[in-house]
């Protein structure tokens, strides 16, 4: 009898995590959807703040840099973590991130979140006419779109 109870307890301990994963927790879908929606909104805001006046492809590229950083072990692993990382984006510090994004910024955010990357894996971008930290010139440039240089 003791062996049957021990076997049953072990079986429950092994199967319980799989059942939770398969069935999901109540509200998990809503949490994921709202997290996705907030990433989309935040990404559109940073694109708008950083790439206002740039061509549409440049807006997608700015979003791609954020997503490349999310996937890189060198940066935080979330969209908000990357965007609010210390001194990462000028628009966070000058308040432009709080402006309402234009429709192209939303569209570009959607493309970047879907994996489009016209930067060839860039982790940085800059406008050479406005650089204040010259270390950026040491990074290899992957492409130039509009006024922005994209670099690894």
NORTA-V640839 format. One record per helix or strand of 2 or more residues. SS is the DSSP state (H for helix, E for strand). FROM is the first residue (numbers start at 0). TO is the last residue. If there is no record, write none. Layout:
# NORTA-V640839
SS|FROM|TO + SS|FROM|TO
This chain:
# NORTA-V640839
H|1|22 + H|27|50 + H|55|70 + H|78|82 + H|89|93 + H|95|97 + H|102|112 + E|123|125 + H|127|129 + H|133|137 + E|140|144 + E|147|150
